[in-house]
Amino acid sequence: MAAPQTNHTATHRRVSARIGGISESATLAVDARAKALRAEGRPVIGFGAGEPDFPTPAPIVEAAAAACADPRNHRYTPAAGLPELREAVAAKTARDSGLRVRPSQVLVTNGGKQAVYQAFATLLDPGDEVLLPAPYWTTYPEAIALAGGRTVVVPTDETTGYLVSVDRLEAARTPRTKVLLFCSPSNPTGAVHPPELVEEIGRWALEHGIWVVTDEIYEHLVYDGAQHASMPVLVPELADTCVVLNGVAKTYAMTGWRVGWLIGPDDVVRAATNLQSHLSSNVCNVAQRAALAAVTGPLDAVAEMREAFDRRRRRIVELLAAIDGVTCPVPRGAFYAYPSVKGLLGREIRGRRPATSAELAELVLEEAEVAVVPGEAFGTPGYFRLSYALGDDDLVTGVTRMAQLLAEAR
């Protein structure tokens, strides 16, 4: 008699709980939806993606074009990155932030997101806790969860300019706390922690044996006299328990080139490199050659972009602050505004009463054809994130449309 057939699909998950529990990137989802609606002929203006609207500077593109014809770039290269790029990143880091590291402490990754994931995968064991100031970039908690860690949210709000304090961090600390994630200038708020606060936080982390993962990808985008401060520069003793994340995406308008990096102690970088050797091998060689041209070249194009972002920053804050029910602190870094829309929730707009910022964002998309990312994506319901890295005309048109709709709130 034949043995009975076993239905394995009835006893095993089709998708693992680990991967099935990951949420889609909210910022990319909003951007994709805006693009899809535009493809249908609707005049949607998108404030979703954190992506400069400028082309990658011509010398960088030319370096990539030349790299395509070079047979060296048609083969595997070291998993940690091209040696000359690792050396250039080390030199660029010393130039721009004052942090001096050896090339061996640099790991080149497939964009900043991979650097985030590999940092947490390398540092965390199951159950380790990560202090995560909120609002936070939507990818951080997902990367922490994938590594088996537990996110402990440390809330901030507009009343303090979205700056996190040592008192709040200390209140959230437990015996399981291993890492603090620190991002300044901040995505999504544009907050820039002053050097004295950065140093205070670094010394607190050092005192309690807490690792710091600091995301510095917006280091060049600061305004109104704000200063980017690198924590391991202000607290040199922290260098052995600090990982610095960065990349070319925001500074050089290279979001699509996918080149980032992780800088840290030798043992952490070696372990993260071993992971990358199995995960993705080397980063695209052509993109690495382009990144080499970027980090070794002048910062003229960066200065031009920053001037445009500064102009747009002031304009978007002016327009948002004029909307009844909206409160918008002035961002001093990155290219995001993060207004509170709590004053609009529960009010009637065209026959609907949105109770959450997610529902209000949906209404704004449907009725005003403007795409924004709701605060739920960043751990703080009741807010919108608007990227002002888009053309001046679109910025004014989009916020004006939204303002006209929200003016109907009763």
HUBEL-V698110 format. One record per run of one state. SS is the DSSP state (H for helix, E for strand, - for the rest). FROM is the first residue (numbers start at 0). TO is the last residue. If there is no record, write none. Layout:
BEGIN
ss:SS from:FROM to:TO
ss:SS from:FROM to:TO
END
This chain:
BEGIN
ss:- from:0 to:6
ss:H from:7 to:9
ss:- from:10 to:15
ss:H from:16 to:19
ss:- from:20 to:24
ss:H from:25 to:38
ss:- from:39 to:43
ss:E from:44 to:45
ss:- from:46 to:56
ss:H from:57 to:67
ss:- from:68 to:69
ss:H from:70 to:73
ss:- from:74 to:81
ss:H from:82 to:96
ss:- from:97 to:101
ss:H from:102 to:104
ss:E from:105 to:108
ss:- from:109 to:109
ss:H from:110 to:122
ss:- from:123 to:127
ss:E from:128 to:133
ss:- from:134 to:136
ss:H from:137 to:145
ss:- from:146 to:148
ss:E from:149 to:154
ss:- from:155 to:156
ss:H from:157 to:159
ss:- from:160 to:164
ss:H from:165 to:171
ss:- from:172 to:175
ss:E from:176 to:182
ss:- from:183 to:193
ss:H from:194 to:206
ss:- from:207 to:209
ss:E from:210 to:214
ss:- from:215 to:220
ss:E from:221 to:221
ss:- from:222 to:229
ss:H from:230 to:233
ss:- from:234 to:234
ss:H from:235 to:240
ss:E from:241 to:246
ss:- from:247 to:253
ss:H from:254 to:256
ss:- from:257 to:258
ss:E from:259 to:262
ss:- from:263 to:264
ss:H from:265 to:278
ss:- from:279 to:283
ss:H from:284 to:295
ss:- from:296 to:298
ss:H from:299 to:320
ss:- from:321 to:325
ss:E from:326 to:326
ss:- from:327 to:331
ss:E from:332 to:332
ss:- from:333 to:334
ss:E from:335 to:336
ss:- from:337 to:338
ss:E from:339 to:339
ss:- from:340 to:340
ss:H from:341 to:343
ss:- from:344 to:347
ss:E from:348 to:348
ss:- from:349 to:350
ss:E from:351 to:351
ss:- from:352 to:355
ss:H from:356 to:367
ss:- from:368 to:368
ss:E from:369 to:370
ss:- from:371 to:371
ss:E from:372 to:373
ss:H from:374 to:377
ss:- from:378 to:381
ss:E from:382 to:386
ss:- from:387 to:390
ss:H from:391 to:405
ss:- from:406 to:409
END
